[in-house]
Amino acid sequence: MRTPCSLKYDMRRLFNFLLVILIVTLTSCASGTDQKRLLSERTEAAEEALENGAANKVELLKVLLETDMERGWRSYQQTRMMMARFPRAEQIHDPPRHYRHREMVEKAKDADEITEEEYEELKELGDKVHDAWLTRRNRVSHDRAIWGFSR
């Protein structure tokens, strides 16, 4: 039989355990939101700098392409089930932003703002981003088939 002291001790341990779980949950939610905001701000800052004629176009284009890949992956991880269930959600949460960024690379090359070597490097990165996007699309289609959702 438990004594009142041991019951109080057990309740205290349970309370501490639940408090830790609550803190971890809230922290992970907040950090996910902060990360999304950080990625959005990074993209906006790079696009604004490109529009204002920044000198380091290659670095800014790299930032845009890499950020696009990271945003897509995070969005896929967070909304995978929703994207599988609703095809429109796929277009909303993980749109093909990389097409616009690849056009920016082409325009920079046509305007001789980047060298041929830099163009090839950015083009390769753009292909990598496109392949990652296609992989996510295939996974979502596969999820739809497995889970029995309409295509």
C-alpha positions as CSV (number, residue, x, y, z in Angstrom):
1,M,0.0,0.0,0.0
2,R,1.2,3.4,-0.9
3,T,1.7,6.1,1.7
4,P,0.5,9.6,1.2
5,C,4.2,10.7,0.8
6,S,4.9,8.3,-2.0
7,L,1.6,9.2,-3.8
8,K,2.6,12.9,-3.5
9,Y,6.0,12.0,-5.0
10,D,4.5,10.1,-7.9
11,M,2.1,12.9,-8.7
12,R,5.0,15.4,-8.6
13,R,7.0,13.2,-11.1
14,L,3.9,12.9,-13.4
15,F,3.4,16.7,-13.3
16,N,7.1,17.3,-14.1
17,F,6.9,14.8,-16.9
18,L,3.8,16.4,-18.4
19,L,5.4,19.8,-18.1
20,V,8.5,18.7,-20.0
21,I,6.4,17.3,-22.8
22,L,4.4,20.5,-23.0
23,I,7.6,22.6,-23.2
24,V,9.1,20.4,-25.9
25,T,5.9,20.5,-27.9
26,L,5.5,24.3,-27.7
27,T,9.2,24.8,-28.5
28,S,9.1,22.6,-31.6
29,C,5.9,24.4,-32.8
30,A,7.5,27.8,-32.3
31,S,10.8,26.8,-33.9
32,G,9.0,25.4,-37.0
33,T,7.1,28.7,-37.4
34,D,10.3,30.7,-36.9
35,Q,12.1,28.6,-39.5
36,K,9.3,29.1,-42.1
37,R,9.4,32.9,-41.4
38,L,13.2,32.9,-41.7
39,L,13.1,31.1,-45.1
40,S,10.4,33.4,-46.4
41,E,12.4,36.5,-45.3
42,R,15.6,35.1,-46.8
43,T,13.8,34.6,-50.2
44,E,12.2,38.1,-50.1
45,A,15.5,39.7,-49.2
46,A,17.3,37.9,-52.0
47,E,14.6,38.8,-54.6
48,E,14.6,42.4,-53.5
49,A,18.4,42.7,-53.7
50,L,18.2,41.2,-57.3
51,E,15.6,43.7,-58.3
52,N,17.7,46.5,-56.9
53,G,20.7,45.4,-59.0
54,A,23.0,43.9,-56.4
55,A,26.5,43.0,-57.6
56,N,26.6,39.5,-56.2
57,K,23.9,38.0,-58.4
58,V,25.4,34.5,-58.4
59,E,25.2,34.2,-54.6
60,L,21.7,35.6,-54.5
61,L,20.5,33.2,-57.2
62,K,22.1,30.3,-55.2
63,V,20.3,31.5,-52.1
64,L,17.0,31.5,-54.0
65,L,17.4,28.1,-55.4
66,E,18.7,26.5,-52.2
67,T,16.0,28.2,-50.1
68,D,13.4,27.0,-52.6
69,M,14.6,23.4,-52.1
70,E,14.5,23.7,-48.4
71,R,11.1,25.3,-48.3
72,G,9.7,22.6,-50.5
73,W,11.1,19.8,-48.3
74,R,9.8,21.4,-45.1
75,S,6.4,21.9,-46.6
76,Y,6.3,18.3,-47.8
77,Q,7.2,17.0,-44.4
78,Q,4.6,19.2,-42.6
79,T,1.7,18.8,-45.0
80,R,2.3,15.4,-46.7
81,M,-1.0,13.9,-45.7
82,M,-3.0,17.0,-46.7
83,M,-1.2,17.2,-50.1
84,A,-2.0,13.5,-50.7
85,R,-5.7,14.0,-49.8
86,F,-6.3,17.3,-51.6
87,P,-4.4,17.8,-54.9
88,R,-5.0,21.6,-54.7
89,A,-3.1,21.6,-51.4
90,E,-0.1,20.3,-53.3
91,Q,-0.1,23.4,-55.5
92,I,-0.6,25.7,-52.5
93,H,2.0,24.3,-50.1
94,D,4.7,23.3,-52.6
95,P,4.4,25.2,-55.8
96,P,7.0,25.0,-58.5
97,R,8.8,28.2,-57.6
98,H,12.1,27.0,-59.1
99,Y,10.8,27.7,-62.6
100,R,10.8,31.4,-61.9
101,H,14.2,31.2,-60.3
102,R,15.6,29.3,-63.3
103,E,14.3,32.0,-65.6
104,M,16.1,34.5,-63.5
105,V,19.3,32.6,-64.1
106,E,18.7,32.5,-67.8
107,K,18.0,36.3,-67.9
108,A,21.2,36.9,-66.0
109,K,23.2,34.9,-68.5
110,D,21.6,36.6,-71.4
111,A,22.4,40.0,-70.0
112,D,26.0,38.8,-69.4
113,E,25.7,39.4,-65.6
114,I,27.1,36.0,-64.9
115,T,29.9,34.0,-66.5
116,E,29.4,30.7,-68.4
117,E,31.0,28.8,-65.5
118,E,28.6,30.4,-63.0
119,Y,25.7,29.8,-65.3
120,E,26.6,26.1,-65.5
121,E,26.8,25.9,-61.7
122,L,23.5,27.6,-61.2
123,K,21.9,25.5,-64.0
124,E,23.1,22.4,-62.2
125,L,21.7,23.6,-58.9
126,G,18.4,24.5,-60.7
127,D,18.2,20.9,-62.1
128,K,18.8,19.6,-58.6
129,V,16.0,21.7,-57.2
130,H,13.7,20.5,-60.0
131,D,14.6,16.9,-59.4
132,A,13.8,17.3,-55.7
133,W,10.5,18.9,-56.5
134,L,9.6,16.0,-58.9
135,T,10.6,13.5,-56.3
136,R,8.2,15.1,-53.8
137,R,5.5,15.1,-56.5
138,N,6.1,11.3,-57.1
139,R,5.9,10.6,-53.4
140,V,2.6,12.5,-53.0
141,S,1.2,10.5,-56.0
142,H,2.4,7.3,-54.5
143,D,0.8,8.3,-51.1
144,R,-2.5,8.9,-52.9
145,A,-2.4,5.5,-54.5
146,I,-1.5,3.7,-51.2
147,W,-4.0,5.6,-49.1
148,G,-6.8,5.3,-51.7
149,F,-7.3,9.0,-52.4
150,S,-8.4,10.2,-55.8
151,R,-5.7,11.3,-58.2
